[in-house]
Amino acid sequence: MPEKDPTTWTATTWVLALGMAFGGGVVNWYAKVRRGHTRAFNIIELIGEIFTSGFVGLGVFMLLAALDQPVGICAAASGVGGHMATRLLFAIERAVEVYLDNLAKKGK
């Protein structure tokens, strides 16, 4: 099973995985700009989106590669995972806030 080991992947595979994931982050950032949630020249938010989406997208790519999925499916899911990365983090953050608020109310 050496093809599942990321240390044996070619540079092309790494570029495909990261490129799709980073692309998902750029698309998510651009959608925020279009909706007016952020300014077009907010480079810090763009960099944050790219790195967050890259991390999650690469994880999705590696997970699907470990499950013996075709590279095309892995790359597509990597892009989708990258696009949804910050939304997932926001949903998790929101759930934790609600949980902590409920704990605080029970403690009173």
N, CA, C and O atoms as a Tinker XYZ file with bonds, in Angstrom:
   432  protein
     1  N      0.786000   -1.194000    0.000000    73     2
     2  CA     0.000000    0.000000    0.000000    64     1     3
     3  C      0.838000    1.273000    0.000000    63     2     4     5
     4  O      0.463000    2.239000    0.664000    81     3
     5  N      1.935000    1.309000   -0.705000    73     3     6
     6  CA     2.749000    2.521000   -0.702000    64     5     7
     7  C      2.072000    3.697000   -1.386000    63     6     8     9
     8  O      2.444000    4.840000   -1.121000    81     7
     9  N      1.069000    3.463000   -2.275000    73     7    10
    10  CA     0.419000    4.581000   -2.942000    64     9    11
    11  C     -0.420000    5.411000   -1.974000    63    10    12    13
    12  O     -0.769000    6.552000   -2.278000    81    11
    13  N     -0.746000    4.848000   -0.811000    73    11    14
    14  CA    -1.509000    5.588000    0.196000    64    13    15
    15  C     -0.608000    6.487000    1.041000    63    14    16    17
    16  O     -1.090000    7.404000    1.707000    81    15
    17  N      0.665000    6.231000    1.016000    73    15    18
    18  CA     1.617000    6.970000    1.830000    64    17    19
    19  C      1.932000    8.311000    1.167000    63    18    20    21
    20  O      2.496000    8.326000    0.073000    81    19
    21  N      1.585000    9.439000    1.798000    73    19    22
    22  CA     1.831000   10.748000    1.187000    64    21    23
    23  C      3.309000   11.036000    0.910000    63    22    24    25
    24  O      3.621000   11.890000    0.081000    81    23
    25  N      4.221000   10.338000    1.590000    73    23    26
    26  CA     5.642000   10.586000    1.329000    64    25    27
    27  C      6.074000   10.034000   -0.018000    63    26    28    29
    28  O      7.150000   10.377000   -0.508000    81    27
    29  N      5.255000    9.185000   -0.624000    73    27    30
    30  CA     5.597000    8.636000   -1.939000    64    29    31
    31  C      4.844000    9.328000   -3.078000    63    30    32    33
    32  O      5.019000    8.965000   -4.242000    81    31
    33  N      4.009000   10.319000   -2.755000    73    31    34
    34  CA     3.275000   11.018000   -3.798000    64    33    35
    35  C      4.236000   11.855000   -4.635000    63    34    36    37
    36  O      5.248000   12.345000   -4.133000    81    35
    37  N      3.913000   12.011000   -5.905000    73    35    38
    38  CA     4.718000   12.856000   -6.781000    64    37    39
    39  C      4.375000   14.322000   -6.525000    63    38    40    41
    40  O      3.377000   14.638000   -5.877000    81    39
    41  N      5.214000   15.198000   -7.041000    73    39    42
    42  CA     4.964000   16.637000   -6.889000    64    41    43
    43  C      3.647000   17.027000   -7.556000    63    42    44    45
    44  O      2.957000   17.932000   -7.086000    81    43
    45  N      3.301000   16.352000   -8.641000    73    43    46
    46  CA     2.048000   16.644000   -9.332000    64    45    47
    47  C      0.851000   16.364000   -8.432000    63    46    48    49
    48  O     -0.108000   17.136000   -8.419000    81    47
    49  N      0.896000   15.287000   -7.694000    73    47    50
    50  CA    -0.199000   14.954000   -6.789000    64    49    51
    51  C     -0.333000   16.004000   -5.692000    63    50    52    53
    52  O     -1.443000   16.415000   -5.354000    81    51
    53  N      0.792000   16.436000   -5.141000    73    51    54
    54  CA     0.762000   17.477000   -4.103000    64    53    55
    55  C      0.216000   18.788000   -4.659000    63    54    56    57
    56  O     -0.584000   19.455000   -4.002000    81    55
    57  N      0.642000   19.162000   -5.862000    73    55    58
    58  CA     0.158000   20.408000   -6.477000    64    57    59
    59  C     -1.338000   20.310000   -6.741000    63    58    60    61
    60  O     -2.069000   21.276000   -6.524000    81    59
    61  N     -1.798000   19.160000   -7.204000    73    59    62
    62  CA    -3.223000   18.969000   -7.451000    64    61    63
    63  C     -4.016000   19.086000   -6.153000    63    62    64    65
    64  O     -5.028000   19.785000   -6.102000    81    63
    65  N     -3.563000   18.410000   -5.117000    73    63    66
    66  CA    -4.283000   18.428000   -3.837000    64    65    67
    67  C     -4.327000   19.833000   -3.245000    63    66    68    69
    68  O     -5.395000   20.319000   -2.872000    81    67
    69  N     -3.185000   20.476000   -3.160000    73    67    70
    70  CA    -3.138000   21.820000   -2.569000    64    69    71
    71  C     -3.787000   22.869000   -3.461000    63    70    72    73
    72  O     -4.437000   23.792000   -2.970000    81    71
    73  N     -3.612000   22.727000   -4.770000    73    71    74
    74  CA    -4.213000   23.683000   -5.693000    64    73    75
    75  C     -5.727000   23.689000   -5.615000    63    74    76    77
    76  O     -6.349000   24.752000   -5.601000    81    75
    77  N     -6.321000   22.508000   -5.565000    73    75    78
    78  CA    -7.779000   22.428000   -5.445000    64    77    79
    79  C     -8.245000   22.979000   -4.100000    63    78    80    81
    80  O     -9.248000   23.689000   -4.027000    81    79
    81  N     -7.517000   22.650000   -3.040000    73    79    82
    82  CA    -7.897000   23.132000   -1.710000    64    81    83
    83  C     -7.761000   24.646000   -1.617000    63    82    84    85
    84  O     -8.668000   25.324000   -1.135000    81    83
    85  N     -6.625000   25.183000   -2.078000    73    83    86
    86  CA    -6.430000   26.638000   -2.057000    64    85    87
    87  C     -7.465000   27.327000   -2.940000    63    86    88    89
    88  O     -7.975000   28.393000   -2.593000    81    87
    89  N     -7.771000   26.716000   -4.077000    73    87    90
    90  CA    -8.787000   27.275000   -4.973000    64    89    91
    91  C    -10.141000   27.383000   -4.294000    63    90    92    93
    92  O    -10.866000   28.357000   -4.496000    81    91
    93  N    -10.483000   26.384000   -3.488000    73    91    94
    94  CA   -11.732000   26.439000   -2.732000    64    93    95
    95  C    -11.748000   27.612000   -1.769000    63    94    96    97
    96  O    -12.784000   28.251000   -1.586000    81    95
    97  N    -10.611000   27.900000   -1.153000    73    95    98
    98  CA   -10.526000   29.046000   -0.245000    64    97    99
    99  C    -10.666000   30.366000   -0.973000    63    98   100   101
   100  O    -11.321000   31.285000   -0.481000    81    99
   101  N    -10.058000   30.466000   -2.138000    73    99   102
   102  CA   -10.158000   31.698000   -2.930000    64   101   103
   103  C    -11.606000   31.924000   -3.370000    63   102   104   105
   104  O    -12.105000   33.049000   -3.328000    81   103
   105  N    -12.273000   30.853000   -3.789000    73   103   106
   106  CA   -13.679000   30.975000   -4.193000    64   105   107
   107  C    -14.539000   31.422000   -3.016000    63   106   108   109
   108  O    -15.422000   32.264000   -3.182000    81   107
   109  N    -14.294000   30.872000   -1.837000    73   107   110
   110  CA   -15.059000   31.262000   -0.655000    64   109   111
   111  C    -14.802000   32.729000   -0.309000    63   110   112   113
   112  O    -15.736000   33.457000    0.029000    81   111
   113  N    -13.546000   33.167000   -0.390000    73   111   114
   114  CA   -13.223000   34.566000   -0.117000    64   113   115
   115  C    -13.905000   35.485000   -1.138000    63   114   116   117
   116  O    -14.456000   36.522000   -0.769000    81   115
   117  N    -13.866000   35.107000   -2.406000    73   115   118
   118  CA   -14.487000   35.922000   -3.452000    64   117   119
   119  C    -16.000000   36.019000   -3.250000    63   118   120   121
   120  O    -16.599000   37.067000   -3.487000    81   119
   121  N    -16.612000   34.912000   -2.808000    73   119   122
   122  CA   -18.049000   34.940000   -2.527000    64   121   123
   123  C    -18.357000   35.914000   -1.387000    63   122   124   125
   124  O    -19.372000   36.608000   -1.422000    81   123
   125  N    -17.482000   35.967000   -0.376000    73   123   126
   126  CA   -17.667000   36.928000    0.717000    64   125   127
   127  C    -17.538000   38.358000    0.210000    63   126   128   129
   128  O    -18.290000   39.237000    0.632000    81   127
   129  N    -16.595000   38.593000   -0.687000    73   127   130
   130  CA   -16.425000   39.930000   -1.266000    64   129   131
   131  C    -17.682000   40.318000   -2.040000    63   130   132   133
   132  O    -18.160000   41.446000   -1.924000    81   131
   133  N    -18.208000   39.401000   -2.816000    73   131   134
   134  CA   -19.407000   39.690000   -3.616000    64   133   135
   135  C    -20.624000   39.976000   -2.739000    63   134   136   137
   136  O    -21.460000   40.810000   -3.086000    81   135
   137  N    -20.723000   39.284000   -1.604000    73   135   138
   138  CA   -21.848000   39.505000   -0.691000    64   137   139
   139  C    -21.649000   40.765000    0.154000    63   138   140   141
   140  O    -22.589000   41.223000    0.804000    81   139
   141  N    -20.460000   41.320000    0.154000    73   139   142
   142  CA   -20.182000   42.518000    0.933000    64   141   143
   143  C    -19.771000   42.233000    2.368000    63   142   144   145
   144  O    -19.772000   43.143000    3.196000    81   143
   145  N    -19.419000   40.986000    2.684000    73   143   146
   146  CA   -19.004000   40.640000    4.038000    64   145   147
   147  C    -17.555000   41.011000    4.323000    63   146   148   149
   148  O    -17.153000   41.103000    5.483000    81   147
   149  N    -16.781000   41.222000    3.290000    73   147   150
   150  CA   -15.391000   41.633000    3.461000    64   149   151
   151  C    -15.004000   42.538000    2.294000    63   150   152   153
   152  O    -15.660000   42.541000    1.253000    81   151
   153  N    -13.939000   43.301000    2.480000    73   151   154
   154  CA   -13.462000   44.182000    1.416000    64   153   155
   155  C    -12.586000   43.394000    0.448000    63   154   156   157
   156  O    -11.974000   42.397000    0.829000    81   155
   157  N    -12.531000   43.832000   -0.771000    73   155   158
   158  CA   -11.763000   43.133000   -1.802000    64   157   159
   159  C    -10.264000   43.147000   -1.515000    63   158   160   161
   160  O     -9.553000   42.232000   -1.932000    81   159
   161  N     -9.774000   44.162000   -0.814000    73   159   162
   162  CA    -8.338000   44.278000   -0.578000    64   161   163
   163  C     -7.942000   43.832000    0.834000    63   162   164   165
   164  O     -6.884000   44.218000    1.332000    81   163
   165  N     -8.775000   43.033000    1.468000    73   163   166
   166  CA    -8.469000   42.504000    2.789000    64   165   167
   167  C     -7.584000   41.262000    2.606000    63   166   168   169
   168  O     -8.071000   40.131000    2.605000    81   167
   169  N     -6.300000   41.493000    2.454000    73   167   170
   170  CA    -5.339000   40.430000    2.148000    64   169   171
   171  C     -5.199000   39.453000    3.312000    63   170   172   173
   172  O     -5.004000   38.258000    3.092000    81   171
   173  N     -5.293000   39.937000    4.532000    73   171   174
   174  CA    -5.162000   39.054000    5.699000    64   173   175
   175  C     -6.278000   38.011000    5.697000    63   174   176   177
   176  O     -6.027000   36.837000    5.970000    81   175
   177  N     -7.491000   38.424000    5.396000    73   175   178
   178  CA    -8.597000   37.460000    5.350000    64   177   179
   179  C     -8.410000   36.478000    4.200000    63   178   180   181
   180  O     -8.713000   35.293000    4.342000    81   179
   181  N     -7.915000   36.958000    3.067000    73   179   182
   182  CA    -7.640000   36.062000    1.942000    64   181   183
   183  C     -6.600000   35.017000    2.324000    63   182   184   185
   184  O     -6.774000   33.833000    2.036000    81   183
   185  N     -5.525000   35.446000    2.967000    73   183   186
   186  CA    -4.478000   34.505000    3.385000    64   185   187
   187  C     -5.034000   33.510000    4.397000    63   186   188   189
   188  O     -4.724000   32.321000    4.328000    81   187
   189  N     -5.845000   33.980000    5.328000    73   187   190
   190  CA    -6.470000   33.088000    6.304000    64   189   191
   191  C     -7.365000   32.062000    5.642000    63   190   192   193
   192  O     -7.339000   30.886000    6.003000    81   191
   193  N     -8.156000   32.498000    4.676000    73   191   194
   194  CA    -9.027000   31.576000    3.927000    64   193   195
   195  C     -8.196000   30.535000    3.182000    63   194   196   197
   196  O     -8.525000   29.349000    3.190000    81   195
   197  N     -7.123000   30.981000    2.543000    73   195   198
   198  CA    -6.312000   30.062000    1.741000    64   197   199
   199  C     -5.659000   29.005000    2.629000    63   198   200   201
   200  O     -5.692000   27.818000    2.302000    81   199
   201  N     -5.072000   29.418000    3.738000    73   199   202
   202  CA    -4.393000   28.438000    4.588000    64   201   203
   203  C     -5.366000   27.507000    5.303000    63   202   204   205
   204  O     -5.097000   26.313000    5.434000    81   203
   205  N     -6.488000   28.040000    5.763000    73   203   206
   206  CA    -7.490000   27.188000    6.402000    64   205   207
   207  C     -8.046000   26.188000    5.406000    63   206   208   209
   208  O     -8.165000   25.001000    5.709000    81   207
   209  N     -8.383000   26.662000    4.229000    73   207   210
   210  CA    -8.928000   25.759000    3.215000    64   209   211
   211  C     -7.876000   24.766000    2.736000    63   210   212   213
   212  O     -8.203000   23.619000    2.432000    81   211
   213  N     -6.628000   25.190000    2.666000    73   211   214
   214  CA    -5.562000   24.274000    2.273000    64   213   215
   215  C     -5.396000   23.137000    3.266000    63   214   216   217
   216  O     -5.222000   21.984000    2.872000    81   215
   217  N     -5.450000   23.458000    4.549000    73   215   218
   218  CA    -5.312000   22.439000    5.586000    64   217   219
   219  C     -6.450000   21.422000    5.516000    63   218   220   221
   220  O     -6.214000   20.214000    5.506000    81   219
   221  N     -7.681000   21.919000    5.470000    73   219   222
   222  CA    -8.835000   21.023000    5.444000    64   221   223
   223  C     -8.897000   20.267000    4.116000    63   222   224   225
   224  O     -9.147000   19.062000    4.098000    81   223
   225  N     -8.673000   20.965000    3.021000    73   223   226
   226  CA    -8.718000   20.311000    1.713000    64   225   227
   227  C     -7.671000   19.226000    1.560000    63   226   228   229
   228  O     -7.951000   18.168000    0.996000    81   227
   229  N     -6.473000   19.474000    2.055000    73   227   230
   230  CA    -5.427000   18.450000    1.993000    64   229   231
   231  C     -5.804000   17.247000    2.850000    63   230   232   233
   232  O     -5.548000   16.104000    2.472000    81   231
   233  N     -6.411000   17.507000    4.005000    73   231   234
   234  CA    -6.877000   16.406000    4.850000    64   233   235
   235  C     -7.936000   15.567000    4.154000    63   234   236   237
   236  O     -7.922000   14.340000    4.251000    81   235
   237  N     -8.856000   16.223000    3.452000    73   235   238
   238  CA    -9.886000   15.504000    2.697000    64   237   239
   239  C     -9.238000   14.671000    1.591000    63   238   240   241
   240  O     -9.606000   13.514000    1.388000    81   239
   241  N     -8.288000   15.249000    0.888000    73   239   242
   242  CA    -7.593000   14.526000   -0.186000    64   241   243
   243  C     -6.903000   13.286000    0.371000    63   242   244   245
   244  O     -7.016000   12.198000   -0.194000    81   243
   245  N     -6.190000   13.455000    1.480000    73   243   246
   246  CA    -5.474000   12.321000    2.070000    64   245   247
   247  C     -6.436000   11.244000    2.573000    63   246   248   249
   248  O     -6.170000   10.051000    2.423000    81   247
   249  N     -7.544000   11.661000    3.165000    73   247   250
   250  CA    -8.521000   10.707000    3.661000    64   249   251
   251  C     -9.100000    9.874000    2.523000    63   250   252   253
   252  O     -9.178000    8.649000    2.623000    81   251
   253  N     -9.502000   10.527000    1.457000    73   251   254
   254  CA   -10.075000    9.794000    0.337000    64   253   255
   255  C     -9.035000    8.951000   -0.380000    63   254   256   257
   256  O     -9.356000    7.869000   -0.870000    81   255
   257  N     -7.802000    9.419000   -0.454000    73   255   258
   258  CA    -6.739000    8.616000   -1.055000    64   257   259
   259  C     -6.490000    7.362000   -0.229000    63   258   260   261
   260  O     -6.219000    6.295000   -0.780000    81   259
   261  N     -6.581000    7.486000    1.088000    73   259   262
   262  CA    -6.408000    6.324000    1.966000    64   261   263
   263  C     -7.554000    5.332000    1.799000    63   262   264   265
   264  O     -7.391000    4.143000    2.073000    81   263
   265  N     -8.711000    5.814000    1.353000    73   263   266
   266  CA    -9.857000    4.943000    1.117000    64   265   267
   267  C     -9.904000    4.412000   -0.317000    63   266   268   269
   268  O    -10.927000    3.890000   -0.760000    81   267
   269  N     -8.793000    4.548000   -1.034000    73   267   270
   270  CA    -8.644000    4.047000   -2.406000    64   269   271
   271  C     -9.610000    4.669000   -3.411000    63   270   272   273
   272  O    -10.078000    3.987000   -4.323000    81   271
   273  N     -9.905000    5.941000   -3.254000    73   271   274
   274  CA   -10.741000    6.630000   -4.225000    64   273   275
   275  C     -9.874000    7.123000   -5.377000    63   274   276   277
   276  O     -8.682000    7.363000   -5.188000    81   275
   277  N    -10.451000    7.279000   -6.568000    73   275   278
   278  CA    -9.671000    7.799000   -7.703000    64   277   279
   279  C     -9.156000    9.210000   -7.425000    63   278   280   281
   280  O     -9.767000    9.964000   -6.668000    81   279
   281  N     -8.044000    9.553000   -8.035000    73   279   282
   282  CA    -7.414000   10.858000   -7.805000    64   281   283
   283  C     -8.361000   11.996000   -8.178000    63   282   284   285
   284  O     -8.364000   13.032000   -7.512000    81   283
   285  N     -9.153000   11.827000   -9.213000    73   283   286
   286  CA   -10.101000   12.876000   -9.608000    64   285   287
   287  C    -11.137000   13.153000   -8.530000    63   286   288   289
   288  O    -11.469000   14.308000   -8.260000    81   287
   289  N    -11.642000   12.099000   -7.921000    73   287   290
   290  CA   -12.608000   12.263000   -6.825000    64   289   291
   291  C    -11.930000   12.942000   -5.635000    63   290   292   293
   292  O    -12.503000   13.829000   -5.003000    81   291
   293  N    -10.703000   12.513000   -5.342000    73   291   294
   294  CA    -9.950000   13.120000   -4.233000    64   293   295
   295  C     -9.745000   14.612000   -4.469000    63   294   296   297
   296  O     -9.903000   15.418000   -3.551000    81   295
   297  N     -9.396000   14.974000   -5.691000    73   295   298
   298  CA    -9.145000   16.385000   -6.007000    64   297   299
   299  C    -10.425000   17.206000   -5.930000    63   298   300   301
   300  O    -10.423000   18.312000   -5.389000    81   299
   301  N    -11.515000   16.673000   -6.466000    73   299   302
   302  CA   -12.790000   17.402000   -6.412000    64   301   303
   303  C    -13.244000   17.593000   -4.971000    63   302   304   305
   304  O    -13.669000   18.684000   -4.592000    81   303
   305  N    -13.157000   16.546000   -4.175000    73   303   306
   306  CA   -13.555000   16.642000   -2.767000    64   305   307
   307  C    -12.630000   17.580000   -2.006000    63   306   308   309
   308  O    -13.057000   18.246000   -1.063000    81   307
   309  N    -11.379000   17.634000   -2.408000    73   307   310
   310  CA   -10.425000   18.552000   -1.787000    64   309   311
   311  C    -10.849000   20.000000   -2.015000    63   310   312   313
   312  O    -10.787000   20.818000   -1.097000    81   311
   313  N    -11.273000   20.314000   -3.217000    73   311   314
   314  CA   -11.750000   21.661000   -3.519000    64   313   315
   315  C    -13.005000   22.011000   -2.739000    63   314   316   317
   316  O    -13.128000   23.113000   -2.204000    81   315
   317  N    -13.936000   21.066000   -2.678000    73   315   318
   318  CA   -15.173000   21.299000   -1.925000    64   317   319
   319  C    -14.861000   21.437000   -0.435000    63   318   320   321
   320  O    -15.399000   22.314000    0.241000    81   319
   321  N    -13.991000   20.566000    0.067000    73   319   322
   322  CA   -13.592000   20.649000    1.472000    64   321   323
   323  C    -12.908000   21.968000    1.778000    63   322   324   325
   324  O    -13.142000   22.566000    2.828000    81   323
   325  N    -12.059000   22.426000    0.859000    73   323   326
   326  CA   -11.404000   23.719000    1.038000    64   325   327
   327  C    -12.391000   24.864000    1.035000    63   326   328   329
   328  O    -12.248000   25.820000    1.798000    81   327
   329  N    -13.395000   24.769000    0.174000    73   327   330
   330  CA   -14.412000   25.814000    0.097000    64   329   331
   331  C    -15.245000   25.866000    1.369000    63   330   332   333
   332  O    -15.638000   26.947000    1.806000    81   331
   333  N    -15.515000   24.728000    1.958000    73   331   334
   334  CA   -16.373000   24.655000    3.139000    64   333   335
   335  C    -15.596000   24.751000    4.459000    63   334   336   337
   336  O    -16.203000   24.731000    5.529000    81   335
   337  N    -14.279000   24.854000    4.396000    73   335   338
   338  CA   -13.443000   24.796000    5.598000    64   337   339
   339  C    -13.806000   25.847000    6.631000    63   338   340   341
   340  O    -14.049000   25.513000    7.791000    81   339
   341  N    -13.847000   27.099000    6.237000    73   339   342
   342  CA   -14.114000   28.144000    7.222000    64   341   343
   343  C    -15.558000   28.108000    7.683000    63   342   344   345
   344  O    -15.859000   28.489000    8.814000    81   343
   345  N    -16.443000   27.659000    6.829000    73   343   346
   346  CA   -17.839000   27.521000    7.246000    64   345   347
   347  C    -17.967000   26.430000    8.302000    63   346   348   349
   348  O    -18.718000   26.575000    9.267000    81   347
   349  N    -17.233000   25.340000    8.115000    73   347   350
   350  CA   -17.247000   24.263000    9.102000    64   349   351
   351  C    -16.689000   24.756000   10.436000    63   350   352   353
   352  O    -17.262000   24.476000   11.489000    81   351
   353  N    -15.588000   25.481000   10.398000    73   351   354
   354  CA   -15.012000   26.021000   11.629000    64   353   355
   355  C    -15.980000   26.976000   12.324000    63   354   356   357
   356  O    -16.084000   26.974000   13.550000    81   355
   357  N    -16.686000   27.791000   11.541000    73   355   358
   358  CA   -17.663000   28.710000   12.121000    64   357   359
   359  C    -18.804000   27.929000   12.763000    63   358   360   361
   360  O    -19.265000   28.290000   13.846000    81   359
   361  N    -19.265000   26.867000   12.111000    73   359   362
   362  CA   -20.353000   26.050000   12.670000    64   361   363
   363  C    -19.914000   25.380000   13.966000    63   362   364   365
   364  O    -20.685000   25.318000   14.924000    81   363
   365  N    -18.689000   24.881000   14.003000    73   363   366
   366  CA   -18.165000   24.261000   15.222000    64   365   367
   367  C    -18.047000   25.304000   16.331000    63   366   368   369
   368  O    -18.421000   25.045000   17.475000    81   367
   369  N    -17.529000   26.476000   15.991000    73   367   370
   370  CA   -17.403000   27.551000   16.975000    64   369   371
   371  C    -18.767000   27.933000   17.539000    63   370   372   373
   372  O    -18.917000   28.117000   18.747000    81   371
   373  N    -19.740000   28.049000   16.675000    73   371   374
   374  CA   -21.103000   28.400000   17.098000    64   373   375
   375  C    -21.682000   27.331000   18.025000    63   374   376   377
   376  O    -22.304000   27.659000   19.035000    81   375
   377  N    -21.483000   26.054000   17.688000    73   375   378
   378  CA   -21.990000   24.956000   18.516000    64   377   379
   379  C    -21.337000   24.961000   19.897000    63   378   380   381
   380  O    -22.009000   24.721000   20.900000    81   379
   381  N    -20.041000   25.231000   19.954000    73   379   382
   382  CA   -19.340000   25.293000   21.239000    64   381   383
   383  C    -19.852000   26.471000   22.066000    63   382   384   385
   384  O    -20.034000   26.338000   23.276000    81   383
   385  N    -20.086000   27.615000   21.435000    73   383   386
   386  CA   -20.619000   28.780000   22.143000    64   385   387
   387  C    -21.986000   28.477000   22.745000    63   386   388   389
   388  O    -22.251000   28.826000   23.896000    81   387
   389  N    -22.854000   27.828000   21.972000    73   387   390
   390  CA   -24.190000   27.476000   22.466000    64   389   391
   391  C    -24.070000   26.505000   23.637000    63   390   392   393
   392  O    -24.758000   26.654000   24.646000    81   391
   393  N    -23.198000   25.516000   23.498000    73   391   394
   394  CA   -22.991000   24.534000   24.560000    64   393   395
   395  C    -22.491000   25.209000   25.840000    63   394   396   397
   396  O    -22.988000   24.920000   26.928000    81   395
   397  N    -21.522000   26.096000   25.713000    73   395   398
   398  CA   -20.984000   26.786000   26.885000    64   397   399
   399  C    -22.021000   27.728000   27.506000    63   398   400   401
   400  O    -22.086000   27.862000   28.727000    81   399
   401  N    -22.822000   28.375000   26.671000    73   399   402
   402  CA   -23.891000   29.227000   27.197000    64   401   403
   403  C    -24.905000   28.403000   27.985000    63   402   404   405
   404  O    -25.378000   28.834000   29.037000    81   403
   405  N    -25.236000   27.223000   27.478000    73   403   406
   406  CA   -26.171000   26.350000   28.188000    64   405   407
   407  C    -25.580000   25.882000   29.511000    63   406   408   409
   408  O    -26.295000   25.787000   30.509000    81   407
   409  N    -24.285000   25.589000   29.530000    73   407   410
   410  CA   -23.631000   25.195000   30.784000    64   409   411
   411  C    -23.634000   26.341000   31.791000    63   410   412   413
   412  O    -23.846000   26.129000   32.985000    81   411
   413  N    -23.398000   27.544000   31.305000    73   411   414
   414  CA   -23.381000   28.706000   32.193000    64   413   415
   415  C    -24.769000   28.969000   32.777000    63   414   416   417
   416  O    -24.889000   29.362000   33.937000    81   415
   417  N    -25.814000   28.755000   31.981000    73   415   418
   418  CA   -27.181000   28.970000   32.468000    64   417   419
   419  C    -27.559000   27.932000   33.519000    63   418   420   421
   420  O    -28.271000   28.248000   34.472000    81   419
   421  N    -27.090000   26.704000   33.354000    73   419   422
   422  CA   -27.384000   25.647000   34.326000    64   421   423
   423  C    -26.664000   25.897000   35.639000    63   422   424   425
   424  O    -27.154000   25.511000   36.700000    81   423
   425  N    -25.503000   26.540000   35.574000    73   423   426
   426  CA   -24.708000   26.797000   36.766000    64   425   427
   427  C    -25.256000   27.921000   37.633000    63   426   428   429
   428  O    -24.870000   28.050000   38.795000    81   427
   429  N    -26.142000   28.727000   37.087000    73   427   430
   430  CA   -26.678000   29.884000   37.847000    64   429   431
   431  C    -27.769000   29.485000   38.779000    63   430   432
   432  O    -28.320000   30.331000   39.484000    81   431
